[in-house]
Amino acid sequence: MTYFKQSSFIKYFLFLLIIVINFNKSVAQVPYTDPTNAGDWILNTAVSDEFNSGTINEAKWLIQGKNGEYRSNFIGRAPSQFSTNNVRIENNMLKIQTKWDPTFSFTDRIKDGYAFGKLNTTDATFTCPVTTAAIIGKTAFQYGYMEISCKCADASITSAFWALGNGAEFDVFENLGKPSLPNKTQLETQIWSSIHDWTLSGGPSVWTERNQLPFRVAGGFHTWGVEWDPEFLKFYADGQLIRSITKADVVNSPSAVAAGSVGWVMDRPIYIWVDSEAFYWTGLPSQASLPVDYEIDYIRVWQKNTTGILSKKADNDVKVYCTNNTDTEFVVQKPNYDDVRVSVIDIQGKILYNEVFYNKNLIEVSSSQLKLKSGIYFVRLSDSSGVTTKKIIKG
């Protein structure tokens, strides 16, 4: 009887614990670095996920390789290859598995001198049959605060949170959990971040930095974040600022100059990627070290009421409002007749409307020019004195 009561109590306690965990995940709607939401952040639900649904939300995420679709023609880093079978939701977490997979149908392509599934291109059998996985966001966004809570894979395999799109690659963080080469053990406590310019051949790195941390990255769950602004990037680990760079830093970096790149390609919409890859230069995973999971508790992206577009002035005399007139989407009323550019931006940072008006203090944007659905939008007014951004809510 005593055993039964104890067993029942334990089951009840675990049930309550799961409820509390899910409740906490659902109500935490501000960045780890800004618990009071002083930055006035708005969660972009189109690119965020708590992974509580039991299955991958394929309306939101592409499982790389599903139905033969490979974004950027990237099938994995040889000798490892992406498998659609290595992605699952378990215990309200996304898990990207790396495993020894000798029955997998590896491609016969050669990449960087490596064959997929093999240590050498001349091997007759699969001597390194390692499969990994990737998921990719289906909605692009521009500017904001990106955050991931995760436990990196504890093996000689990478865990990465990055983004790609429109010629830009942004590696928020990468970690090599437990390198198999003895001279690479420092990577266990290191993360690195980089920017690549894919408008140029080969996508050269135009900026890279590494951070040595006081803990093994794959030793537990950690929260990684980055504030992406038109003028800077700020990187955080467990709520602490670990790195900050400006647009000028990247533009003038030796890597960007040497590559002949503009450097700062962080001015366009990008899509989130989460994956694991084998880096042969740090040592490949052994069969004995696999399988291993890269575990993601959540991915969240917030954007400011200005969608990251800085206002250079605070003009409280400017009014922007919707009307009951079905022929007019909104009205701009300003105290002067200066020429002004009017831009309308959605919550994902996409510019929906961009027009210059001359010698007007009252501007009506008609429904024939712009048809807004219900939601939050930002109207940016640019004139000779600066930029003002106003929020409108379309009912």
C-alpha positions in Angstrom: 0.0 0.0 0.0 2.8 2.4 0.9 4.5 1.7 -2.4 1.3 2.3 -4.3 0.8 5.7 -2.5 4.4 6.7 -3.2 4.1 5.7 -6.9 0.8 7.6 -7.3 2.3 10.7 -5.6 5.3 10.6 -7.9 3.1 10.3 -11.0 0.9 13.2 -9.8 4.0 15.3 -9.1 5.4 14.6 -12.5 2.1 15.5 -14.1 2.0 18.8 -12.3 5.6 19.5 -13.2 4.9 19.1 -16.9 1.9 21.5 -16.6 4.1 24.1 -14.9 6.9 23.7 -17.5 4.4 24.1 -20.4 2.7 27.1 -18.6 6.0 28.8 -18.1 6.9 28.3 -21.7 3.6 29.7 -22.9 3.7 32.8 -20.7 7.3 33.8 -21.3 6.8 36.2 -24.1 9.7 38.6 -23.5 13.5 38.2 -24.2 15.6 36.6 -21.5 17.8 39.8 -21.6 14.8 42.1 -21.2 12.4 40.7 -18.5 10.5 44.0 -18.1 10.2 44.4 -21.9 11.7 47.9 -21.7 12.4 47.5 -25.5 8.7 47.1 -26.3 9.3 43.8 -28.1 6.5 42.0 -29.9 6.7 38.3 -30.4 6.7 37.3 -34.1 4.7 34.1 -33.9 5.2 33.3 -37.6 8.9 32.5 -36.9 8.7 31.4 -33.3 8.0 27.9 -31.9 7.6 26.4 -28.4 7.6 22.8 -29.9 4.7 21.8 -27.7 2.4 20.4 -30.4 3.8 16.8 -30.5 4.8 17.0 -34.1 6.8 19.4 -36.3 4.6 22.2 -37.6 5.4 21.8 -41.3 3.4 24.9 -42.1 6.2 26.8 -40.3 9.2 24.6 -40.9 10.7 22.7 -43.8 12.5 19.5 -42.8 15.4 19.7 -45.1 15.1 17.0 -47.8 11.4 16.4 -47.2 9.8 15.4 -50.6 13.2 16.0 -52.2 13.3 19.7 -51.3 16.7 21.0 -50.4 17.0 24.7 -49.7 20.3 26.2 -51.1 21.0 22.7 -52.5 22.6 21.8 -49.2 22.3 18.1 -48.3 24.7 18.2 -45.3 28.4 18.6 -44.8 30.2 15.5 -46.0 30.7 12.9 -44.8 27.5 13.5 -42.9 24.2 13.9 -44.8 20.8 15.2 -43.7 18.0 12.7 -43.1 14.3 13.5 -42.7 14.1 10.7 -40.2 16.4 12.5 -37.7 14.0 15.2 -36.6 11.3 14.7 -34.0 9.4 16.4 -31.2 9.8 14.7 -27.8 9.1 15.9 -24.3 8.0 19.3 -25.8 11.3 19.8 -27.4 12.7 19.7 -31.0 15.4 17.0 -31.2 17.8 16.9 -34.1 19.6 13.6 -34.0 23.0 12.5 -35.3 23.3 8.7 -35.7 25.4 5.9 -37.2 23.1 5.0 -40.2 24.7 2.3 -42.5 21.4 1.5 -44.2 20.8 5.1 -45.3 20.8 5.8 -49.0 23.8 8.2 -49.2 24.3 10.3 -52.4 27.3 9.6 -54.6 28.2 13.3 -54.8 31.7 14.4 -53.7 31.9 17.6 -51.5 35.1 19.3 -50.4 37.0 16.1 -51.3 34.7 13.9 -49.1 32.2 11.4 -50.1 28.9 11.3 -48.2 28.9 8.3 -45.7 32.6 7.5 -46.3 36.0 8.5 -44.9 37.6 8.4 -48.3 36.2 8.8 -51.8 37.7 5.4 -52.8 36.1 3.4 -50.0 34.0 0.5 -51.3 31.7 0.6 -48.2 30.2 3.2 -46.0 33.0 3.8 -43.5 31.5 6.8 -41.9 27.7 6.4 -42.3 26.6 9.5 -40.3 23.3 11.2 -40.8 22.1 14.4 -39.2 19.2 16.8 -39.9 18.1 20.4 -40.4 14.9 22.4 -40.2 14.4 25.8 -42.0 11.8 28.5 -41.3 9.3 29.1 -44.1 8.8 32.8 -43.2 11.6 35.4 -43.5 12.0 38.3 -41.2 14.3 41.4 -40.9 15.7 42.8 -37.7 14.7 42.0 -34.1 15.8 39.8 -31.2 16.5 36.1 -31.9 16.6 33.6 -29.0 17.1 29.9 -28.7 17.1 27.7 -25.6 18.9 24.5 -26.3 21.4 21.8 -25.3 24.0 21.2 -27.9 24.9 17.7 -29.1 27.6 16.1 -26.8 29.7 14.5 -29.5 32.0 15.4 -32.3 29.2 17.1 -34.2 28.1 20.7 -34.5 24.9 22.3 -33.1 24.0 25.5 -34.9 21.5 28.4 -34.9 21.8 30.4 -38.0 19.9 32.1 -40.8 20.1 32.5 -44.6 18.5 34.5 -47.3 18.9 37.0 -50.1 22.6 36.6 -50.3 23.3 36.8 -46.6 24.3 34.1 -44.1 24.2 34.9 -40.4 25.6 32.3 -38.0 24.3 33.3 -34.6 26.2 30.5 -32.9 27.9 27.2 -33.6 29.4 24.8 -31.2 31.4 21.5 -31.6 30.1 19.5 -28.6 33.0 17.1 -28.0 35.7 17.1 -30.7 37.3 13.7 -31.4 40.7 15.2 -32.2 42.7 15.6 -29.0 44.1 19.0 -30.1 40.6 20.5 -30.5 39.3 20.1 -26.9 39.2 23.9 -26.5 36.1 23.9 -28.8 34.1 22.3 -26.0 33.9 25.7 -24.3 33.8 27.8 -27.4 31.1 29.2 -29.7 31.7 31.1 -32.9 29.6 33.5 -34.9 30.0 34.7 -38.5 28.5 36.6 -41.4 28.9 35.4 -45.0 28.3 37.3 -48.2 26.7 34.8 -50.7 26.3 37.5 -53.3 30.0 36.6 -54.0 31.2 33.3 -55.3 31.8 30.8 -52.5 30.0 32.9 -49.9 33.2 34.2 -48.2 33.1 35.0 -44.5 33.2 38.8 -44.0 33.3 38.6 -40.2 33.9 35.9 -37.6 34.5 36.0 -33.9 34.9 33.2 -31.3 34.1 33.3 -27.6 35.7 31.1 -25.0 33.2 30.5 -22.2 33.6 29.3 -18.6 31.6 26.1 -19.2 31.2 23.2 -21.5 28.6 24.3 -24.0 27.1 20.8 -24.5 27.0 20.2 -20.7 23.5 21.5 -20.3 20.8 23.8 -21.5 21.7 27.4 -22.3 19.9 30.4 -23.8 21.6 32.2 -26.8 20.3 35.5 -28.1 21.2 38.2 -30.5 19.8 41.7 -31.1 19.9 42.4 -34.8 19.6 46.1 -35.5 20.2 48.0 -38.8 23.4 49.4 -37.2 24.7 46.7 -34.8 24.6 43.1 -33.5 24.6 42.3 -29.8 25.2 38.6 -28.7 24.1 37.1 -25.4 24.7 33.9 -23.5 22.3 33.1 -20.7 21.3 36.7 -20.5 24.8 38.2 -20.4 26.3 40.3 -23.2 29.3 38.5 -24.6 29.9 40.4 -27.8 28.9 43.5 -29.7 29.7 44.7 -33.2 28.7 47.6 -35.4 27.9 47.8 -39.1 31.1 49.8 -39.5 33.1 47.0 -37.8 31.9 44.5 -40.4 32.2 46.9 -43.4 35.8 47.6 -42.5 36.8 44.1 -41.4 39.9 42.7 -43.1 37.9 39.7 -44.3 35.3 41.9 -46.0 37.9 44.1 -47.6 39.9 41.2 -48.8 36.8 39.5 -50.3 35.8 42.8 -52.1 32.5 42.6 -50.2 30.2 45.4 -48.9 30.6 43.5 -45.6 27.3 44.4 -43.9 24.8 42.1 -45.7 22.6 42.1 -42.6 20.1 44.5 -44.2 17.7 42.0 -45.8 15.1 39.4 -44.8 16.5 36.0 -43.7 15.2 32.5 -42.8 16.1 30.6 -39.6 18.0 27.4 -39.9 18.8 24.9 -37.1 21.0 21.9 -37.9 23.9 19.6 -37.0 26.9 19.0 -39.3 30.1 17.0 -39.2 33.3 19.1 -39.4 36.1 16.8 -40.6 38.8 19.3 -39.6 37.8 18.9 -35.9 37.3 15.2 -36.0 34.4 13.0 -37.0 32.1 11.2 -34.6 32.6 7.5 -33.8 30.0 4.9 -33.9 30.4 4.5 -30.1 29.5 8.2 -29.5 26.2 8.0 -31.4 23.3 8.5 -31.4 23.2 12.0 -29.9 20.6 14.7 -29.9 20.7 18.5 -30.4 17.8 19.5 -28.1 15.9 22.7 -28.6 13.4 23.9 -26.0 12.2 26.9 -28.0 13.0 29.4 -30.8 11.6 32.9 -30.4 11.9 36.0 -32.4 10.7 39.4 -31.2 10.6 42.7 -33.2 10.2 46.2 -31.9 7.2 48.4 -32.7 9.5 50.0 -35.2 10.5 46.6 -36.6 14.1 47.5 -35.9 14.0 50.7 -38.0 15.5 53.4 -35.9 13.6 56.7 -35.5 16.0 59.6 -35.7 13.5 62.0 -34.2 10.4 61.8 -32.0 7.8 63.9 -33.8 4.7 63.9 -31.6 3.0 66.4 -33.9 2.7 63.8 -36.7 -0.5 61.8 -36.6 -1.1 58.5 -38.4 -4.6 56.9 -38.1 -7.1 54.7 -39.9 -10.5 55.9 -40.9 -13.9 54.5 -41.4 -13.7 55.4 -45.1 -13.5 52.2 -47.0 -11.6 54.0 -49.8 -8.8 55.1 -47.5 -6.4 52.8 -45.7 -4.9 55.5 -43.4 -4.2 59.2 -43.1 -1.0 61.0 -42.3 -1.3 64.4 -40.8 1.9 66.5 -40.2 2.6 70.1 -39.2 4.5 71.1 -42.3 4.5 70.8 -46.1 7.9 69.2 -46.4 8.3 66.5 -49.0 8.1 63.1 -47.3 8.6 59.4 -48.2 5.9 57.2 -46.7 6.7 53.5 -46.2 4.4 50.8 -44.7 6.1 47.8 -43.0 4.5 44.7 -41.7 5.4 42.9 -38.5 7.9 40.7 -40.4 9.8 43.8 -41.6 8.5 43.5 -45.2 8.0 46.8 -47.0 4.5 46.8 -48.4 4.3 50.4 -49.6 6.8 53.1 -50.5 5.8 56.4 -52.0 7.1 60.1 -52.0 4.6 62.9 -51.5 5.4 66.5 -52.4 4.3 69.7 -50.6 1.5 68.1 -48.5 0.6 68.2 -44.9 -2.3 65.8 -45.2 -1.8 62.5 -47.0 -4.5 59.9 -47.6 -3.3 56.5 -48.7 -6.1 54.9 -50.6 -7.3 51.3 -50.7 -6.5 51.1 -54.4 -2.8 51.8 -53.6 -2.6 49.5 -50.5 -5.0 46.9 -49.1 -4.1 46.0 -45.5 -5.4 42.9 -43.7 -6.1 42.9 -40.0 -2.9 43.2 -38.0 -0.1 45.5 -36.8 1.8 47.8 -39.2 4.4 50.5 -39.0 4.3 53.7 -41.0 7.7 55.2 -41.5 8.0 58.9 -42.5 11.3 60.1 -43.9 12.0 63.7 -44.7 14.9 66.2 -44.6 14.8 66.4 -40.8 14.9 62.6 -40.1 12.7 59.6 -39.7 9.5 59.1 -37.6 7.9 55.7 -37.2 4.3 55.3 -36.1 2.3 52.1 -35.3 -1.2 51.5 -36.6 -3.5 48.6 -35.9 -5.8 47.5 -38.7 -9.0 45.9 -37.3 
